Amino acid sequence: MNGDLSLKKANLLYIVLQISLWGIYGVLYSYANRYLLSQGLSSTLTGILLAAATAVAFVLQPVITAIIDRKKLELKGVLLLLSALMLLCSLTLPFIKSLWAVAAVYAVAYVGVVVYPAFINSIGVVAAKSGYNVNFALARGVGAFAFGLTAWGTNKLIEAFGKISIPLFAVVFCLTGIFSTFAFPKGAEALTKKEKASKITDFFKRNKKFTAMLFAVAVLNIGHNILGNCMYQIALFKGDGNAQGAVLMISTFVEIPTIVFFAKLLKFANSSTYMRISGVFFTLRIILTLILPNIWGLYAAQLCQILGYALYTVCSVYYASEVVSDRDTVKGQTYISSANTIGCLVAHLAGGAMIDAVGVANMLIITGVVSALGMMLLFFTTEKAKKD
């Protein structure tokens, strides 16, 4: 296998897959609130709509995993279906005039956006464990760079051409995802043959502490996702709504060194330690967003991403890979992604509603308290890697 050309191209193709994933996030996820608010939906209704889409995604993740578990669908097939779904919705949005039709189509696209990362992460981990030269940290770092440029570029396109730029720009990354998935070596899914068909409850019984950690991750991700979902309103509160793109770009670019060099950080501490550290900086970012004045303070708060989300986004993938057995690889990646999804769902329901009810400042106070709770839970529920 080592002489196979597909071994050499797998890493490059995985990097392109990460670019497509985070490019889509930089457009359809980051600007969902702004797009739907521009259509006439209130912050509360926008939150409810995106929460409903996130709930559907949450249900779909374990369902799709169960289908893969029973060998009825390959990871490549899942990625192609999701890319095609998001592409179709993005191509349709500019031509729809009805507010509720726009909302419905965007919600469908959003389901694809939320489900996508679990299976992008899974195919990378599975490929690496199957003997392919896939450097997850490097690929994720390039993806972060793509997200930062995309988030900033989308804001510039909106200023120049209007909200139609959002779905049209997303088309580029959906097509990229389709082409790179087609080209990804099929043999990289060899490890899925070790996945044993079983009930969802069996996984949780085998991995009790990991299951408890999933709850902590879900709570912690509420605050993180509220910041992401409501950044336009937060930037307005700080003095300039159009600073949203710059804030997202800064928060992403400062992450890149941590992500790319995470493998070197593992020489100093294990992934469970970095999970705990990330929880501290998730919470600190919210606190600084609240207390630092004006747009420059908002920019400064993004530095917390270096040891917050930057650590979490890679160490959570490594952690899930280390503490569950090889036969549970896809399940472990999917369930930690599902925990992220629960946090995102609650954030959609609560973020906009809190802004409408009590304002941005009070929303940040409540969000900070919730994040601190998630941080404490994470300290008690992480564990060291166990052998198969």
Secondary structure as UniProt FT lines:
FT   TURN            2..3
FT   HELIX           5..24
FT   HELIX           25..29
FT   TURN            30..31
FT   HELIX           32..39
FT   HELIX           43..69
FT   TURN            70..71
FT   HELIX           75..92
FT   HELIX           93..95
FT   HELIX           99..129
FT   TURN            130..131
FT   HELIX           136..161
FT   TURN            163..164
FT   HELIX           165..183
FT   HELIX           186..194
FT   HELIX           200..206
FT   HELIX           208..229
FT   HELIX           231..238
FT   HELIX           241..243
FT   HELIX           244..253
FT   TURN            254..255
FT   HELIX           256..260
FT   HELIX           262..265
FT   TURN            266..268
FT   HELIX           271..291
FT   HELIX           294..301
FT   HELIX           302..306
FT   TURN            307..308
FT   HELIX           309..323
FT   HELIX           326..328
FT   HELIX           329..381
//
